[in-house]
Each structure stands twice: as C-alpha cells, then as structure tokens.
C-alpha cells in the first residue's frame, strides 16, 4: 500500500472533505509514517480522477 492508497482511504472516509494538512496528519497517525501536506498535494495533483478540490478541501468524486 503506497501513499496514494493511504490518502485515498482517508479522503474517501470523509463526507465533507479535508484540508491537505488534516489528511497528512490522519495518514501519519493511522499508519505511523511521516507524511506532509506537500506530499498529499502531489498525490492529489497526480491523480485528478480520484479527487475533487473545493474551497481548499480535498473530496472524493461523487458518482451518480
């Protein structure tokens, strides 16, 4: 499981979305690995189909 998978798991659990720093802290706490907000932003930027960015928060895309 790489950092992308961990970020996806944290973001998809949140209904309202999270800021990159909150995502980094959640990943670090849950998996006991150091992650910073810059790494989270890189994951989001490299995987545009997996995330939506609204008002600075990262959310899961809504599939209707």
RALIN-V353159 format. One record per helix or strand of 3 or more residues. SS is the DSSP state (H for helix, E for strand). FROM is the first residue (numbers start at 1). LEN is the number of residues. Records with the same first field share a line. If there is no record, write none. Layout:
BEGIN
SS=FROM-LEN / FROM-LEN
END
This chain:
BEGIN
H=3-11 / 20-12 / 37-10
E=51-4 / 57-4
END
